[in-house]
Amino acid sequence: MEYRHTQFGTVIIFGVGIVIAAILVHFLVSGSIPPNEAGVAILLLLTLFLFASLTVEINNGSVVCRFGPGLIRKEIKLSDITEVRPVTNSWLAGWGIRWIPGRYMLWNVSGFQAVELTLTNGKRFRIGTDEPDLLVHAIQINKTTGT
């Protein structure tokens, strides 16, 4: 079963957009941008470029997760997955890349739904998604068929 899904971080996009718009308005009103505001704008644009979306694919016997254009990515072999299940993250877990000590690693751009993978080494990795049941099914089918 082929699987590929991209989820956009609408809250991240909207929040960063508001701050960048405020910096732009300040520039239009004052005619200049202080270096600290320029630095913040550049950092926010970079963050937006890297973390505006999360794409999850299953191909070549692996689950591949990548933020934005794919500079930040993770590949997990299906053979390394011992269990897969849908979960709901606490709002405290947040968005982006999160390590919850002693519990799991989370990659998420929006919402609270995720799929938790338990790996052969005992570690757990959560993938944020707005279609957890479909992702769980796709992983289970691909593990069974070996694709």
N, C-alpha and C positions, 0 to 999 in steps of 0.2 A: 504494500500500500504506500503510495507516494504521499508525502506530507510536507507542506511548506506554509507557514503562516507568519505574517508580520503584524505586530501590534504597535500602535503609535502611543506615545506618552503624552496625551493631550494636556494633562495638568502641567507637565514639565514644559511643553511647548508654550502654553499660554502664560505660565508664570515667568519664564525667561523672556518671552515676547514683551510683557508689560514692563519689565525692568529696562530692557533695551529701548523700548519706546520712550520711557521717561528720560533716559540718557540722551536720546535723540532730540526730544523736546527741549531739554536743557541746552543742548548745543544750538538749536535753532533760535532760542531766546537770547542766549548770551554771546553767541558767535564763536565760542571755543569750548573745548572739552578739557577739563582738568586731567592730568595724567592718571590719577587714581580712578576716575570714571572710565577713561579709555581702557585702562587695564581690566576693570570689571567687565566692560562690554566685550572685550576680546576673550576673556575667560568664559563668559556666558555663551558667546557664539561657539566657542570650541566645545563646551559642554553640550550645547544643543546639537552640534554636528555629530558628536560621538554617541549621545544617549537619547535621541529623539524617538528611536524605535528599537524593538527587539524582534528579530526574525529567528524562528525555530524551523529547522529542516531535519528530515530523516533521510539520509542517503548513504550509500556505501557502508552499511552496517553500523552507522553512528548517528547519534543525535547531535546536531550542530546548532549552537546558539550564538548569535552575533548581534552586538549593539550597532545601530546606525549602519555605516558603510562597511563594517566588518573588521576594523582595526582591533577591536576588543572582541574576542571570540573564544568559545570553549567547545571542544569536541569530546563526547563521551561515547565509547563503544557500546553497542547494544549488549554485547557479551559481558560487559562490566556491570550491567544493571541487574540486581536481584529482585527488586520490587519497585512498582510504580503505582502511585495513587494520587487522586485529586485532593488538595488541601486548601484551607483558607488561612491566609497570613493575617497576623495581627496588624492593625494600623501602625503599631510601633516599629514594625519591620521596615517600613518605608519603601522607597524606590531606588533603583540603581543597583549597584553591587553591594550586597550586605553579607557580613559574616556574623552569624548569631552563635557566639562561643558555646561549644559543647552540644550544639543542636544541628545547624545546617548552614549552607551557603545559599544565598538567594540572588537571582538575577531577575529584575522586574522593572517595567516602565510605567505600569498603570494598574490600578485595581488591587484587589486582595486575593484573587483566585490564583492558584498555582498547581503545578504537578511536582510531586516530590519523588525523586529517584533515590533509592537506596542502592549503594554501590557495593561491589564485592569486598572492598576494603573497610566497609562499615560506615563510611561517610555518607551524608545525605546532601543532595543538591536539589534546590527548588527552582523551577522555571516559571516565572509569572506568565499567565496567559488568560485571555478572555474566552478560551474554548478548552477548558481542562479535560472534559470527557472525551473529546475528539483526539486530543494529544495522547491521553492514556491509551485509548483504543489503537491509535496508530503505532505506538511503541510496542504494545503487546502483539499486534499482528506482525510487525516487522521482526520482532524477536522470534516468533514462532516460525515464520517463513525463512528467516535467516538472510533477509535482504538489507 
